[in-house]
Each structure stands twice: as structure tokens, then as C-alpha cells.
Amino acid sequence: MVLILLTLLQVKHLFADYFLQTPRMLSDRARYAHLGRVQHAGVHAGLSLVALLLVGVGPLFALVICLVEGVAHFHIDWIKGRHAESSGKGPDQAGYWHAFGVDQLMHQLTYVAMLWAVVACG
């Protein structure tokens, strides 16, 4: 079940982070109060909820996990947006890719925490 859930979360991440982002979600990323980022984090949380329910996690527990994930995702992306704006680095510079890699690592560690919660408490 853990490997199936991990796979579902990875596929969810691919779609939510790369295929389902709208122009609103991609704009003005350094601003904290940003509706697009809320929507983006909501897509992540909603699809994670589907993944958790598919593997049999209880609905209330799954909802709590996904609310925490949504808040974490919002803040990880906001920090990356602030860094990108303040550093001025673009895709042709190593610093851009360092920040991108750290952002993706933080999201993956969020999934590790979610899996731990399911195994330890679910």
C-alpha cells in the first residue's frame, strides 16, 4: 500500500505541478496573498485526497493530512517565488536550478511525511 500511495503521489505531483497550472497560478509568485497559489495548493491537496482515499485511508484522517499538505505546498512555493524574484536568476543560471531542486525536494519530503503519518497513525 505504501508503494502504491507513493506512486500515486508522484503521478499527482507531475500533473498538479506541470500540467494543471493555469496562468493565474504561475503569475506573481512572490506575493504572499496570491489566489493563484491558493488554487495551485488546492489542486495538490485535492488530488492527494483522492490518492489517500484510493488506498483506503479514512476520509477524516485523509482530509487532515491534505489540509496540512496544502498549507505546506503554499508556503514552499511562496518561498521559492520570493527567492526567484530577489535573486533574479533565470533558467540559464545554476542558482535557478538549485532553487528549483530544493523546492522539489521539499515537496518530496512532504510526501515522505504524509506516508509516515499514514503508516504510523492510519
C-alpha positions in Angstrom: 0.0 0.0 0.0 2.8 2.4 0.8 4.5 2.0 -2.6 1.1 2.4 -4.4 0.4 5.6 -2.4 3.9 6.9 -3.1 3.4 6.2 -6.8 0.0 7.9 -6.8 1.5 11.0 -5.1 4.3 11.1 -7.6 1.9 11.0 -10.6 -0.3 13.6 -8.8 2.7 15.8 -8.4 3.6 15.6 -12.1 0.1 16.6 -13.1 -0.5 19.3 -10.5 2.9 20.9 -10.8 3.4 20.7 -14.5 0.2 20.1 -16.5 -2.6 21.6 -14.5 -1.1 25.1 -13.7 -3.0 28.0 -15.1 -1.6 31.4 -16.0 -3.0 32.8 -12.7 -1.2 30.1 -10.8 2.1 30.9 -12.5 1.9 34.7 -12.1 3.1 37.0 -9.3 4.6 34.1 -7.4 6.5 36.2 -4.8 3.3 37.9 -3.4 2.1 36.1 -0.2 -1.6 36.8 -0.6 -1.9 35.2 -4.0 -5.2 33.5 -5.2 -3.3 31.5 -7.9 -1.0 29.9 -5.3 -4.1 29.0 -3.1 -5.7 27.4 -6.2 -2.4 25.5 -7.0 -2.0 24.3 -3.5 -5.7 23.3 -3.5 -5.2 21.2 -6.7 -2.4 19.4 -4.9 -4.4 18.8 -1.8 -7.5 17.7 -3.7 -5.6 15.2 -5.8 -3.7 13.9 -2.7 -7.1 13.4 -1.1 -8.1 11.2 -4.0 -4.9 9.2 -3.7 -5.2 8.7 0.0 -8.9 7.6 -0.3 -8.0 5.2 -3.2 -5.6 3.3 -0.9 -8.1 3.1 1.9 -7.1 5.9 4.3 -10.1 7.1 6.3 -11.8 10.2 5.0 -11.3 12.4 8.0 -7.7 11.5 8.5 -7.0 11.9 4.8 -8.6 15.3 4.8 -6.4 16.5 7.7 -3.3 15.2 6.0 -4.3 17.0 2.8 -5.1 20.3 4.5 -1.6 20.2 6.1 -0.1 19.4 2.7 -1.9 22.3 1.1 -0.6 24.7 3.6 2.9 23.3 3.3 2.8 23.4 -0.5 1.6 27.0 -0.5 4.5 28.1 1.7 7.1 26.1 -0.1 6.1 27.7 -3.4 5.9 31.2 -1.9 9.5 30.9 -0.5 10.6 29.7 -4.0 8.8 32.6 -5.6 10.4 35.2 -3.2 13.8 33.7 -3.8 13.4 33.7 -7.6 12.3 37.4 -7.5 15.0 38.5 -5.2 17.8 36.6 -6.9 16.8 37.4 -10.4 18.3 34.1 -11.6 16.8 32.6 -14.8 16.9 29.0 -16.2 20.2 29.7 -17.8 21.9 30.1 -14.4 22.8 27.4 -11.9 21.2 29.2 -9.0 17.8 28.9 -10.6 18.2 25.1 -10.8 19.5 25.0 -7.2 16.3 26.7 -6.0 14.2 24.5 -8.3 15.8 21.4 -6.9 15.3 22.5 -3.2 11.7 23.3 -4.0 11.1 19.9 -5.4 13.0 18.2 -2.5 10.7 20.0 0.0 7.6 18.7 -1.8 9.0 15.2 -1.9 9.8 15.4 1.8 6.2 16.5 2.4 5.1 13.2 0.7 7.5 11.3 3.0 5.8 12.9 6.0 2.4 12.1 4.6 3.4 8.4 4.1 4.8 8.3 7.6 1.6 9.7 9.0 -0.5 7.1 7.2 1.8 4.2 8.3 2.1 5.5 11.9 -1.4 6.7 12.5 -3.6 5.5 9.8 
